[in-house]
Amino acid sequence: MRKKGLRFVTGVIAAAMAIVMVGCSSETESGEMQENVSGTTETGIEIRVEDISTSASYYDTTIDETDVEIFAVLASDDTVRLAMNTCQVCNGSPYAYFEQDGDDFVCQNCGNRFSSDKIGLTGGGCNPVPITEDDYNEENGIITVSDSFLKENAYRFSNWKQF
């Protein structure tokens, strides 16, 4: 019971932070503050490549009254990895979301762990729903995950974080 209460509080705090982070500042590894202009637009979610680091950044939007969230992370080979923040198998559960633990992402429903090097590449099974290079556009240092792609996958979040 205590763990579920903690998950609820953590979920509320994470949601509030995601809302506040769009258009806010973030601290770089050197301790400098930088403006974060990544976020939701009319055409989808835009992410500045320079904002992506080994610490995952989460981006959320609402599609037809359904909260949808993606995350971006820099893998050990310095490639950008994107995924929907829900588990392919567990996505009917309110706890089917991932939290970062070091280099791993842990499903809060089943406990499976996935290396950042596998994010966005591994489909099927109990993995974060991948967003591959075919699913987004990158131009002038901006990655855009289209509104149509987000709409196609919104069903995966129908019970997401509904504690």
C-alpha positions in Angstrom: 0.0 0.0 0.0 2.8 2.4 0.9 4.5 1.7 -2.5 1.3 2.6 -4.4 1.0 5.9 -2.5 4.6 6.7 -3.3 3.9 5.9 -7.0 0.9 8.2 -7.0 2.9 11.1 -5.4 5.8 10.4 -7.8 3.5 10.3 -10.8 1.9 13.6 -9.7 5.3 15.3 -9.2 6.6 13.9 -12.5 3.5 15.2 -14.4 3.8 18.6 -12.8 7.5 18.8 -13.6 6.8 17.8 -17.2 4.3 20.6 -17.6 6.6 23.1 -15.9 9.7 22.1 -17.9 8.3 23.1 -21.3 9.8 26.5 -22.0 11.8 26.5 -18.7 15.5 26.4 -18.0 17.6 23.4 -17.2 21.1 22.9 -15.9 23.9 21.7 -18.1 26.5 19.2 -16.9 28.8 22.2 -16.3 26.2 23.8 -14.0 25.2 26.5 -16.5 21.5 27.3 -16.9 20.2 27.0 -20.4 16.8 27.8 -22.0 14.8 24.7 -22.9 12.5 25.4 -25.8 11.6 21.8 -26.6 8.0 21.0 -26.1 4.6 20.5 -27.6 3.6 22.4 -30.8 0.6 22.3 -33.1 2.4 19.8 -35.3 3.6 17.4 -32.5 6.4 17.4 -30.1 9.6 19.2 -30.9 12.9 18.4 -29.2 16.2 20.3 -29.6 18.9 17.7 -30.2 21.3 19.8 -28.0 18.9 19.3 -25.1 19.2 15.5 -25.1 21.7 14.0 -22.7 22.2 10.7 -20.9 19.6 11.8 -18.4 16.2 11.3 -20.0 14.0 14.2 -20.9 10.3 13.6 -20.8 7.8 15.4 -23.1 4.1 15.2 -22.7 1.0 16.3 -24.6 -2.7 15.6 -24.6 -4.3 13.9 -27.6 -8.2 13.8 -27.5 -8.2 14.0 -23.7 -5.5 11.3 -23.3 -2.2 12.2 -21.8 0.7 10.9 -23.9 4.4 11.0 -23.0 7.6 10.3 -24.8 11.2 10.4 -23.6 14.5 11.1 -25.3 17.9 9.9 -24.1 21.5 9.9 -25.4 22.7 6.3 -25.7 26.3 5.3 -24.9 27.2 5.5 -28.6 26.0 9.1 -28.7 22.9 8.4 -30.7 19.6 9.9 -29.8 17.0 7.3 -28.7 13.2 8.0 -28.5 10.4 6.0 -27.1 6.8 6.3 -25.9 6.9 6.3 -22.1 4.8 3.1 -21.8 5.5 -0.6 -21.9 4.4 -2.5 -25.0 3.0 -5.4 -22.9 1.9 -3.6 -19.7 0.3 -0.6 -21.4 -3.1 -1.4 -20.0 -1.8 -0.8 -16.4 -1.6 2.7 -14.8 2.0 1.8 -13.8 3.2 1.0 -17.4 5.7 3.8 -17.5 9.5 4.0 -17.3 11.8 5.7 -14.8 15.5 6.0 -15.4 17.9 4.2 -13.0 21.4 5.0 -14.1 21.7 3.8 -17.7 18.6 1.6 -17.4 14.9 2.3 -17.8 12.7 0.4 -15.4 9.0 -0.4 -16.1 7.1 0.6 -13.0 4.5 -2.2 -13.6 6.6 -5.3 -14.3 10.1 -4.2 -13.2 11.8 -5.2 -16.5 14.9 -3.1 -17.2 16.2 -1.8 -20.5 19.5 -0.2 -21.3 19.4 3.2 -23.0 21.2 1.5 -25.9 18.1 -0.6 -26.6 15.6 2.3 -26.4 13.9 3.1 -29.7 15.3 -0.1 -31.4 13.7 -3.0 -29.7 10.1 -3.7 -30.7 7.7 -6.3 -29.4 7.6 -7.9 -26.0 7.9 -5.9 -22.8 9.9 -2.9 -24.0 9.2 0.9 -24.2 7.2 1.5 -27.4 10.0 2.5 -29.8 10.0 5.7 -31.8 12.3 4.9 -34.7 14.0 7.2 -37.3 11.0 6.4 -39.6 8.6 7.9 -37.0 10.2 11.3 -36.6 11.8 14.1 -38.6 15.1 15.7 -37.7 15.9 19.0 -39.3 18.3 21.8 -38.2 18.9 20.2 -34.8 15.2 19.8 -34.1 13.5 16.4 -33.8 9.7 16.5 -34.5 7.5 13.6 -33.5 4.4 14.3 -35.5 0.9 14.8 -34.1 -0.3 12.0 -36.4 2.2 9.6 -34.9 1.2 10.6 -31.4 -2.5 10.2 -32.3 -1.9 6.7 -33.7 -0.3 5.6 -30.4 -2.5 7.5 -27.9 -4.6 4.4 -27.3 -1.6 2.9 -25.4 -2.1 5.6 -22.7 -5.8 5.1 -22.1 -5.2 3.9 -18.5 -1.7 5.4 -18.1 -0.9 6.9 -14.7 -4.6 6.7 -13.6 -3.9 5.7 -10.0 
